[in-house]
Amino acid sequence: MTPIVLPPALDLIGTAIFALTGALLAARLRQTFVTMAFFALVTGVGGGSLRDMLLGAPAFWLHNPWVAPVIFATALIAWFTPRRWWEKEVLEYADAAGLAGFAVLGAAKALAFGVAPVPAAVLGVVTGCAGGVARDVIAGVPSIIMRPEIYVTAAAISAGLAVAGWLAGLPDGLTWAVAWTTGFAVRSAAIRWKLGLPSYREE
């Protein structure tokens, strides 16, 4: 298999998207800018930090001088833009983009560190979901993974496709693009049409 090289900009983009979801949730809760920036920080780096800790790697945001400025710039954008821009389902779709992106990044980085394919895909799912879970817990709202809508499944699809593309020897850029697009599309469809998996029912 060809070695995986992760462009630093990918982590930055994923962080910015997830940071926006944290800032927007704080805005919906009518919090101060300090709280909004904190929500953006925790949500933006939560999944990637857990990923790096499990891999035994240096936390990505401590060694990239652009991560913190991008997060706080994202919080400023959310603070100074009209709230009506972020109404309806914008938060959910932004979260879907971050979910798919970090699921792909988590799986790809695990493969780059020599993790076997199945655990790499699992780590991708954990990476994609952790930031949103941390955001919801801090906000005191029901965790997004506890909703009946498809969420973790979308992350699993993105992470699984990232690993499958690597196993097939496909170009990294193509693999990641297809994996992200598919996961985002599945999650977006779940948001739009309230799609969900069957729940356990005790007879």
Secondary structure as UniProt FT lines:
FT   HELIX           8..28
FT   TURN            29..30
FT   HELIX           33..55
FT   HELIX           60..62
FT   TURN            65..66
FT   HELIX           67..80
FT   HELIX           83..86
FT   TURN            88..89
FT   HELIX           90..112
FT   TURN            113..114
FT   HELIX           117..139
FT   HELIX           144..146
FT   HELIX           152..167
FT   TURN            168..169
FT   HELIX           172..193
//
